[in-house]
Amino acid sequence: FLSLSNLRPAPGSIKVAKRVGRGVGSGLGKTSGRGMKGQKARQGNKGLRGKGFEGGQTPLHKRLPKWGFTNNKFRQKLVGVNLDSIQEWINNGRIDASKPITIKTLFDSFLINKAYDGVKLIGRQRSAKLSQPIHIEVTRASKSAIEAVEGAGGLVVTTWYNRLGLKALLKPNRWEH
């Protein structure tokens, strides 16, 4: 029978902590079990060398020449929005198809929750079917999305905002004084 009076931890689950530097008699005094001098005896050193360490020899990543470059600094991070998602939002009454659909409309209806550098309209070729014409304003659009919107009698307009302009568009109350 188990009760609060006879609860005990599982055997072997509680270990006594190793107390180092507490005198010669403990067996872990003076140098605290680290031996004499050297890199492994130093404070903060766990006996590990850095990644790619080759014993003091110039490591491979420093022996080889630098090459290539990256343009990641200029990469644009766009949020993808599928036409079928927009159609679903229109069917559910979360977006009004009679008014122009902007990035702000998509943000306010919670179809997107971040815009980063803008929104790209994507039309999956098989499922990109609109039941009514829409006027949509986005940063970029794929060919299939443009064809699907224009096929339904709508219009796709691409507008570019920088990050600051996009913030002002999505959260105008932060810019009012």
Secondary structure, DSSP 4 states (H G I P E B T S, - for coil): ---GGG--PPTTS-------SS-GGGSS-TTTTS-SSSGGGSTT--S-PPTT--TTSPPHHHHSPP-----GGG----EEEEHHHHHHHHHTTSS-TTSPB-HHHHHHTTS-S--TT-EEEE--TTT---SS--EEEESEE-HHHHHHHHHTT-EEEE----HHHHHHHH-GGGT--
